[in-house]
Amino acid sequence: MKQGIFRITENTPLTKNVFRLTLEGDVSAITAPGQFINIQLDGLFLRRPISVYDISPRTVTVIYKVVGRGTEQLSRMIAGDTLDVLTGLGNGYDTSVSGQRPLLIGGGVGVPPLYYLARCLIAEGKHPTVVMGFNTKDEIFAVDDFRAIGADVTVATADGSFGVRGFVTDALPSDYSYVYTCGPEPMLQAVYRTISTSGQFSFEERMGCGFGACMGCSCKTVTGYKRICKDGPVLRKEEILWEK
């Protein structure tokens, strides 16, 4: 984990309430797809954790949804503004176990961490298929980005306004070697029940500190309690216990 001051180079709306934010600074602590950053905003006590969408040698890009005071404040910032950011948080995805045809499943703002993951998998000579789920076509983003790097992409919308009508589990292919997924917990549970292989699940959770000190995001697993911010956000399928 590193703390640094980052300069905004882009803060662009992709949909009505989803933005792409690019920050320039020291990104050396980001070592795996699926990690996140934690942004400090003026006047707010808790930082805002946001998954990494992509990185370059000097920038990190995230995609976030405006859902409250913090992200609304962030959406009003412009190029040239600076932010205090913690980088390199979380454990990220392990690509070494994916096989040749990994399946990436994302729901809504669970889609962003899968982009850098797809880039890493393709760089390793693998052939990812990406299934994205949204409520309606007006909420869709990033499809062209995934296709541009060579991923096969299927989109599902709950209202049938674009792509497959239904949920991500209605759009899964029959042939895949491993699963990586991120999204709201009901979606993750549905994916868990549906897939036929092992996989890695990235969880969204409210976080206090973001680096494991406060224990506020702990959850029970097969091997005991784990902190989503520190021991996660990625958990392997075999260690997950769902609350009844």
N, C-alpha and C positions, 0 to 999 in steps of 0.2 A: 504494500500500500504506500502511495505517495500523496502528499498534499502540495498543491501548487495553484498559482494564479493563471487562469486561461482567458484568452481573448476570443470573443465571439466573432466568427467570420461569416456565419449564416444562421438565420433563425426564420425559416420559411414555412408558411402553412401548406400542408399537403391535402388536408380535408378541412371541414368546418372547424374542428377542434383538435386536430393532430398536426404537430409541427416537427420539422427536421432542424436540429441544432448542431452546428459544427463549431468546435472549440479548438483553438491553437495553443499548444503548450507541450509539456513533457509527458509523453504517453508511454514511456518505457516500462511502467509498472503493469500495463495491460499485456498479459501473456497468453490468454486463452479466450476463445469465443465463449460467450455466455457470462462473462464477468460484467460488472456494473460500475458506474461512477456515482458519487454522492455530492450533490451541489448545495452550497450554502447560499441562501437568499437573504437580502437585507431585511431585518425586522422579524425574521422567523427563527425560532429556536432550533427546530429539527431540520437537518439537511433533507433533500429530495433524492432518493435513489432512482436511477434510470439506467436501463440496460444499454450496453454498447451495441450500436448498429454496425459501425465500421471504424477502422483506424487507418491512418497513413503514418509515415515517419514523424510528422509533427502535428497531426490533428486527430481528434476523436469525434465521431458523429453519433448522435443519439436521436431517436424518434420518441416523442412523448405526447401524451394526451392531456388536454386541459381538463382537470377534474376537481380542482380546488384552488384555494388561495395561492399556494406556492407555484403551481404550474401556470396559473393565470398571470401571476407576476412575471414568471419566466417568459411567457409568450409575448410580453410587451418590451422585452429587451431587444437591442439592435446591434448590428455589426459595430465592433469597436468597444462595446461594453466588456467589462471583465467580471469573472466569477472565481470564487474560491472553491476548488474541486478536489475531492479525494478520488484517486484512480486505482485501478488494479484490485477492486474488491470482489469477493466471492471466488468460488473454485472453478467455475466454467465447465464447458463440455470436454470430454475426452474423445478425440477423434480416432484414436488408435484401434478401437474395438468396433468400428462402424461397418466393416465389410465393404463391398464394392457398390452396393445400391442402397445407401441409407435413405430413410424417409424422414423428412422434417415437417412437423405439424405445428402451426401457430394459429392462435385465435386473437384477433384484434391487436392490441398493443403487445401481445405475446409474439407477434411476428418479428419485430426488429432484431432480437438477438440471434435469430436464425440466419440473417444475411451474412454476417462475418463468418458464422459457422459454415455456411454453404461455400463461401470463398475458400476457406481452409480445406474443406473436403475436396473441392475441385482441384486445388493446388496439389493435393496428394494423389490425384489421378482417379478419384472416385466420381460416381454419377448420382448426385442427389435428386430426389423428387421432393417437391415442396407442396404441401397442401395448406392453404390459408383459409380461415373462416372469418366472415364478417356478418353483421346483421343485415346490411343492405349495400347496394353498389356505391352509394354516396360515401361510405366509410372506407372503401378500398384504397390502399396505398402500397407502394413498393413492388408491385407485380412486375413492372418493366425492369426494375433493377435486378431482380432475381433472374429473369429471362436473359438479360444482357450478359450475365456471367456464365450462362450455359445450363442453368438448372431447369428441369421440367416442372412447370407450375400448374396446379389446379386450384381454382377458387370456388368456395362454397359460400352462399349467402342464405341466411335463415328465411328471408322472404322470397327467395327465388329470383331476385331482380338481376342477378348476374351469375353465370357459371352454374354449378350444381345447386339445386334447391335443397336446403337442409343444413346439417352441421358438418364439421370436418370428418366425423366418422362415417358420413354418407358418401364421402369422396375419396376414401382410401384405396390405393391400388392393391392388387393381389400379390405383387412380387416386390419384396423389399428385404434387406438384410439386417436392419437395425432401425431403431426409432429415436429421434430427438424431438422434444416437444416443449412448448412454453405457452401459457395462457391462463385464463381463469380456472379455479379449482374444479368447477363442474365439468369443464371440458377435459381437464387432465384425468379426472376419474373415468369419463367416458372413453378416452383413449386407452387408459390402463386396461379397461375391461374388453376392449376390442382388438388390440394388436396381438399378433401371433409371435412376436420376437421379444427379446430384451430391449431395454431402452434407457434413456436418461431424461428426467423430467425437471424442468426449471420452474420453481414456485414463485409466485408473487406474494409478498407478505409486507405488512406494515413494519417498519424498522425504526428503532430509536437511534442508535449510534451508527449502524451500518458496518461495523467491523468486529462484532462479537463481544463487546464489553458489557452491554446492558442486559443481555439474555432475553430481551423483549420479544424476539421472533423465534423462540425455541419451539420445536415440534417433536413429537414422539416418533421414533423409527424402530425398525426391527432390532437395531443395535444400540438403542438408547436415545436420549434426547440430543437433537442437533440444532444448531443455530442456522437459520436460513441464510443470514447475511454472511456468515463465516464458513460454515461447513457446507452450505449450499451456495447459491440458490439451486444448484443442480444436484438432484438425488437419483441414484440408480433405482430402476423399477423394483428390484428385489428387496430394497430396504424400506419401501414406503408402507406406512400404515395409515389407512383412511379412517377418519373419525366417523363413528356410527351415529 
